[in-house]
Amino acid sequence: MTARLPLPGPEAAAASAQLTQIIAAEIAGRGGWMPFARYMELALYAPGLGYYSGGTHKFGDFAAGGDFVTAPEITPLFGQALAQQIAQILRASAPRVIEAGAGSGRLAADLLPALDALGCLPERYDILEVSGSLRARQQATLAEHAPQYLERVIWLDELPETFSGALIGNEVLDAMPSHQLEWTESGLQEGGVTLRDGQLHAAPGEPGEALRDPAATITVEAPFRSEISLAVRSWVSELARRLERGALLLIDYGLPRHELYHPSRDGGSIRCHYRHHVHDDPFWFPGLSDITSHVDFTAVAEAGFAQGLSVAGYTTQASFLVNCGIGDLLANIPQVGAGNTAIPAKPDAAYRAQNSIQRLISPNEMGELFKVIALTRGIDTHLLGFARGDRTHAL
């Protein structure tokens, strides 16, 4: 499958080779074997060389050199619809927004003017970003598209000890390290990485003690392979502990536990993204592909609940955006056409926006694959994004 991928240039290949050497040295230091979760962490976040910490272009279309497109890059209507929900949260808590992993900065550039138009401009908009190159891109995006709000934006190196308001995580959880597990007739094995003939290879090993309790909550019939992300559980738990009043609003692709570990999903959900190609070899040029796995939203809900948060809603991205009025936003875009023609006579802004919205809400694209969950503390208001189609009962 990787034979069809476009080969990286010399500079990118050299950076990957350097990262591979670092990974190989750690494998040797561990006695010849490394858990896949640790490999994934290094491949994505190793300082200066990992996928997200290096300087490569990640977000955007293929022509621009990107590897994938997220919802905010598809249309500004995503951020404008999301602003309706954020505004409700801010009015019920505090005028502060934290965006975790802000990508290209496009969502912040759309959210800030939309919140301003709703009379709910936050006093500060914090961006939690580990990548220096992405911080620079976010600053450039905001300077170009929302310069009047730059003074409200603060980049954080770590989470504040406590906060109130709204925290947004759009496509953050799927890129957190995942442990690969295989349930066998003879017991549980953990997927790992070894070095053979100078090349990285998958190799099974004994699971760490921290994996045994989470694995015990999953009912599967051996043999079965999938993943568990301890990092997702830990991160949500830490966010929940620090939230005094407000909401965590997390958007990502994934499923409730009983669906994620269904027999039909044997094999797991690890996928890699490179130049708009999806492939299944995480060892292909380490550091150059995004590596993701589906989110266990039941685990997300449990982590928040254990810290005293309430699940205020869980639904598909399609239902969430419709509830937040994305259809009304589309209707307000002026159309070019004669008389009462519903479809514009030529490809104008409204026509393009309509096509973009279809990508966001179509069941065959992002509409059903992506889910939205809200975890709250101290908010009694029913959140409008979950007014219809709430699936909390499925968690």
N, C-alpha and C positions, 0 to 999 in steps of 0.2 A: 504493500500500500504506500509506503514511504517513497518508493521508486518514482511515483508520480508527483512528488513535491518539488517545487522549485528550489534549486540548490542555493545556499547562502553565499554571499560574497566573501572574499578573503578575510576581511576584517572581522566579520561576524563569526566565521568559522574558527578564526584564531582565538577569539574570546571564548567560544564554546570549548575549544581544546584546553584552554587555561582552566576553565571551570571543571572540566572532566578530570584534570590533574588534581585539583583540590578535593573533589569527591573521592577519587581513587585513594588519595593519601588518608582521608578519614576512614574509608573502608578498611584499609590496612591497619590503621590504628585501633579499629574496633575488632580486630581479629579476623577480618575477611568477609564480614557481612554487615549490612546497614539496613534498618527498616525502610520500607518504601516511603513512609511519611517523612523521614529525615531527608531522603533523596529529593522528594518533591519540594521540601522547604528550601534546600540549597539551589535546586534548579530554578526556583521562582524568585528567591530573595537573597541569595549570596551577595554580599556587598560588591557593587560595581559590575557584577557578572551575571547575576540571576535575571530571569526574564523581566521582573518588575523593577529591579534595582539597577539594571543596565540602561544604556542610552538608546535602545532601539525604539522605533516608532511602533506603537501597539494598537491604538484605537483609530478606526477610520476605514475607508474603503480600500480595496486592493490597489487601485491606481495611486493612492497616496502612501502606499507602503504599509498599511495597517494589516493586522492579523484577523481582526473581527470588528464588528460594529455593535455598540450597545444602544439601548433604547434612546438615550438623550441625543445620540448622533443621528438617529433616524429622523426625528422631527422635534422641534421645540414644543409641540403640543403635549409631549410626554411630561416635560417639566411644568408646563402651565396647568395641566390636570393635577399633577402631584401637589402643586402649590395649594390647591383647594383643601387637600387633606392636611398639609403641613400647617396652614393657617388656622384650621380648627384646633389642632394640637397646641399651637403657640398661644392661642387665646385662652386655652384651659390650663396652661402651665406657665411658661416663661418665654420671653422673646429671644430665644437663642436656638440656632441650628448648628448641628455638627454633622458634617458629611464624611463618612469613612471611605477612603479609597475613591477619590473624586475623578479618577480617569483623566480624560482630556480637559476637564473643567467645564464642559458643555452644560452639564446639569446645573451647576452653580450659576452659570451665566443666564440660564433660563429661569431658574427659581427666584432669584433675587428681584428682578423687575416684576415678575408675576406676583410675588408676595407684596411688593410695594403697591401694585395696582389694586390689591385686595385690602389695602390699609393695614397690612400686617408685616411690615418690613422688620426683620429681626435686628436687634441692637448689634449682634455680632454673628458672623457666619464662619464657623471654624471648619477647617479641612484637615483631617488626619491622614497624612500621606507619608509613606516610608521612602518613596523614590524621589531622589533629587531631580532627575530628569522630568518626571511627571509633574513635580511642583512647578518647574520652570514652564512647562507647557500649560498648566492650569493658570498661572499668572498671565501668560500671553493671551490665552483665550478670554479671560476676564477683562484684560486691558483692551482687547479688541471689541468685545461684544457687550460688556457691562462696566465700563470704566468708572461710572459714577458711584459704583458700590464697592470698589476695591478697598477703600479705607475700612470697611466693615469686615473684611475677610482676614482671618488669622490662620496661619498654618501651624499645626501642632505636631510635635515629635512623639507625644504620648497622650493618652486620655487624661482629662482632668480628674482629680480625685473624686469630685462630685459634680453633677450638672443637672439642670432642669431645662426642659424644652423638647426639641425633637432631634433624634439622631437618625440619619438616613444611611442605609447601606444598600446600594444598588450593584448587584453582581460582585459582592465582596466574599460571601461565604463559600462560593463554589471554588475559589482559588486558595482556600486554606488547606494545609497539608492533610492528607487522608491516609489512614492505615489500610492496607490491603489485607483481607482475611479470607481464609478458605476453611469452611467447615467440612471435615472429612469423617469417614467412618471411625477413624482412630483418634479423632480429636481436632482441636483447633490449630491451624497454622497461620503464621503471619507472612505476608509477601515482603520480600526484601530484595536487596541488590548486592551482587558480588562482582568481582573483577576476574575475567578469564581471557587469557591471551591479549591483555591490554584493553579489552572491551567490557563495557558494563552489561550485565545480564541479570535477569530476574532469578531469584532463588528463594525457596521457602526457609523459614526459621521458626523458632519458638516465639510465641506472642509475649509481649511485655505484660507485666502484672496489671498495669492500668487498663489494659484492653479486656480483661476477662469479665469484669462486671458489666460493662456496656454490651459485650457480645452475648452475655447470658440473657439480656432483655429481648434478643432477636430470635424468633422462632423460625428456623429453616430446616429443610430436609437435606442432609448431606448426600452427595457432594454439592457444595454451593460456594460461589465466590462473590464477594462484594467488598465494600469499604465501610469504615467507621472513621469519622473525623473527630478526634478528641479536641483538636484546635477550635473547631466551631463551637463545641459545647463550652470550652473554657472561655472563649472570647465573649460569647453571649452572656455567660454567667458573670463575667467581670463587668460588662456594660450594665447589666441589671443591678449589680451591687452598687454601682456609682450613680445610678439614676435616682434622683430625689423625687421629681415630679415631671411627668411628661410621657414620652413614648419612644420606643425603638421601632422603626419602620424598615423592615428588611425585605428586599425584592431579589429573587434569584430563581434559578431553575432547580426543581427538586420535587419531592413527594412526601406524603406521610409515611411512617415506618412500615405499615402493613402493605403499602404499595411498592415502596422502594425495595423491600426484600421479598417480593413475590417470586415464586418459582420461575416465572417467565423472564425475570431480570437476572438470572444466574449469569455470572461473568463480570458484573460490576458496571460502573458508569465512568471510569477514568477515560477522558478524551483529551486530545491535544489539538491546539489551533495554531496554524502557521500560514500566513498570507492567504487567509480565507479558505484554507483547506483544513478539513478535520481528519486527524489520523489517530492511530491507537498505539503508537510507539513512543513512550515517554523518554526513551534513551536515545532518540534521534537528535543529534546535535544539542546536548543539554544546554539550557538557558535561552534557546531561540524559539521554543514553542511555549504557549500558555498550556498549563496542565490543570484540568478541572475535574470535579466529580459532583454528582447530584447531592443536593442538600437533604438531610433527614429533618424535615420540619417538625416531626414529633420531638426529636432531640432538642431542637431550638426552643420549642414551647416548654419542655421539661426544665431546661436550663434557666429560663426566665422565671418559671413558676417556683423553682427551688429558692430563688432570691426574692420572692414576694411579689413578682409581677403578675398581672392578669393578661390572659390572651384576649385582646379586644377584637380580634378578627383574623381570619385566614381565608384567602380566596385566590382565584386566578387573577393574573394580570388583566385579562380582558374584563372581568367583572369589576375589578377595582377601578380601572380607567373609565369605564362607562358610568359607574357610580359617581366618579369625580367630575363628570361632565365633559369628557373629551368630545362627545358628539356635538354638544353645544358650541364648544370652542371651534370645531370644524365649520359649523354652520355660520359662524360669525366672520369667516374669511371671505372677503369679496370674491365673487366668481365672475369670470369673463365669458360672456355668451349672449346670445340673442333671445329676447323674450323671456319665457319661463323655462328655458332649457335647463334641466337639472344638472347635466354634465357640461362643464365648460367647453366652449367651442375650440379651444386650443389648450395645450398643457400649461396652465397657469399655477399660481400658488395653491389654490384650493384643490385642484386636481392632483397635484403632487402630494399635498397633505393627506388627501383621501387614501392614496395608495400607501403612504407611510403608516397611517393608522391601521390599515388592514394588516400590515406586518406585525403591529403591536398587539392586535386583538384577535386575529384569525386563529382558530383552533389548530390549523395546520402549520402555523409559524410560532409566534411567541405567546399568543393569547392563553393557551392551556399549559404550555411547558413551564412558563414562569409563574411563580406564586408570590403573594404578598402576605406578610404576617405582621401584626402590630402587637407589641407587648407594652403594657402601660402600668404606671403607678400614679395614684392620686387623680385620675381622670374618670369621671362618671359618665361623661357624654358618649353617646353611641357614635362611633366614627363613621363618617359618611361613605368612606371607601368600601365599607362592608355592609351597606344598607341592604343590598340584594346579593344573593349568591354566596353568603358566608358558609364556609366549610369547616368551621372550627370543630364541629362534631366528628369530622373524619380524622382528626389528629389522634 
